[in-house]
Amino acid sequence: MGLIASIIIDSVAYGMVLFVISIGLSITLGLMGFVNLAHGVFAMAGGYGAAWLMRTYGWSYELAALAAVALVALLAWPLQRLLYSRLQDRSDLDQVLFTIGLVFVGIAGMGVMFGNAITPLPLPEYLQGSVDLSFRVIPTQRIAAVVVGVLVLVALMWLLERTRFGIETRAAVEDADAARALGIRTARVYVMGFSLGAGLAALGGVIGAELLPLEPYYPLKYLVVLLAVVAVGGVGSPLGLFASALLLGTVETAAKYLVPSMSSIFFFATMLAVLAWRPAGLFGRAH
Amino acid sequence: MASSTRVLPLLALAAALVGSPVQAQQVVKVGIVGPFSGPFASSFGTPFRQGIEAYVAQNGEKAGSTRVEFVYRDLEGPNPERAKALAQELIVKEKVQYLGGFVFTPNALAVAPLIQSAKVPTVIFNASTSMILSKSDYFVRTSNTLPQVTVPVAKYALDMKVKRVVTAVSDYGPGVDAENAFRQTFQEGGGEIVESIRMPLNTTDFGPFLQKIRASKPDALFVFLPFGPPTFGFVKAFNDNGLKTAGIRFLGTSETQESDLQALGEAALKLETGYYYSAAHDSPQNKAFVETLAKVKATPNPATVAAFDGTHVLYKMIEATGGTANGAKAIEAVKGMAWESPRGPMKIDAQTRDVVQNVYMRVVEKLPDGRYVNRETKTYAAQPDYGLQLKK
């Protein structure tokens, strides 16, 4: 009984962190139709930005995190206009090559600015330590991650399904020419969507820093896991990503308790099984 | 008068030209192979360079009357083919008389045939698999071997009356070797291994492993993890899942190495590790070493001291051969050599050419100025490489 409860608690906590760190990628990949393998660079930039603001200006964790997310979203704007927009209509391979190049630039850049060792992102007092559940304890930060994950999910669902921006974005991705003919300013929609994705990536970088510590090789190291979560969920679907993150999180966590050395094999075997069954992912639509 | 001042340099030049093929060379080149860029640069490449430079700063550019020149070659990760190509280029084109560096075992093994036939003495600054040195007569090591630091940790656990231990290691070669070395020593001494967990290398969430360990209520946990994110994640999870408050001891080896320690911070407090170098080692040699490094804002890391001592061995070999290329004589000169290093007393074994040194048990403490250090608590003196005594 204790074991099952433990597995469920750890699965949810881990799954939500997976959700938060990959939601930005799912947005750019699905809604923008852009294969942005440099997602990790934005995530890392968010984490580093927050750590830097805290260390240099003594800002609080919350303020630094919000500022870093806003900063990354803001910086993504010119980046999209100058670089990404040129590749919006190019083939997937061109986008892959371009963004992989960007990953290496990001690795070198962060290495020069912050060094190659781990940069800690200190948590505020109330998020440190753990909460006692009598039969076990759970790290407080994980509870915060679950709350943030649920908030992000709800906010995104509302934004994409209920607002004009959401409708325009989906229209622009579905058929850019028709959208333009209907008077939708697609260039503006793209840059806003991209900025949103980058901001979410940065948020993931901050929230996920406990599990994925900040170091220059971050974007390359976690790329496979991020892509796996997004692929299983179906690109562009927040709800699908949520289900995927929970599924993969549960499989891996249960394996860690029961057959520790096989846990990462189970993770990827689940991915294989889901994609064999539904190639477009759990909630994905076949194009 | 005027003519003689013009002639003299010419004469000297002529003498030098005639003399150079037979006489000792005035400059001896040493090739250093290590990860000077990429993910391993901060833990190994950069410390290698700083260790060498610290030695040169303290002892000058000359070994005896020979000037020593270091030629660096970047090798990012485990890549035997490239290691061999680099070593060949250094020996043939750069005409280096000695090699040094080598972080990864496969890279060191790849150059063994080469240095054996070219008779190029090679000082290993890191690669810690026991059997490397048996692959060539020209290998010397100034770092450690895995069993050398793991066996004393197991002895310490027995000395501290620790009865039940869970081992948790990353599932790769060195992790499995460490698990093996710990288990054999601990069980032979009457200890009980409750459980052995091997964690996949790409694990990011260590929580479930630690919950599982906590549930089996051991006295101590023996771990072996690669530096960087895995160590960082594991140590955080060790705290967050309440193992430290439950009084389970954390026993490790290189997990609290100096280049990671400040980033680990508070979470590392009270962790116990057995290793060959602590930046807080109390000796005049270490004080001078730390001060030299402080001038270039470098952190004294185990890899730094391994390179520092490696350079010492290189200097002694160059001194003994007076700069002539005589690999056999150079190696003979350092066999059995003993000296006081910043890490403490150390020796090159006369038979195996491996390092014999103290292994210190240390506990992480916070200094009044907010820095974290590995404070030495117990010394296991003159530890050999136990690798050959252990069963596979």
Interface residues (C-beta under 8 A of the other chain):
Chain A: G2 L3 S6 I7 D10 A13 Y14 V17 G115 N116 A117 I118 T119 P120 P122 G129 S130 D132 R136 V137 P139 Q141 R142 E210 L211 L212 P213 E215 P216 Y217 K221 Y222 V225 E252 T253 K256 Y257 P260 S261 S263 S264 I265
Chain B: P39 A41 S42 S43 T46 D171 I197 R198 M199 P200 N202 T203 T204 D205 G207 P208 F209 Q211 K212 R214 A215 G228 P229 F232 G233 K236 A237 N239 D240 N241 G242 S259 D260 A263 L264 G265
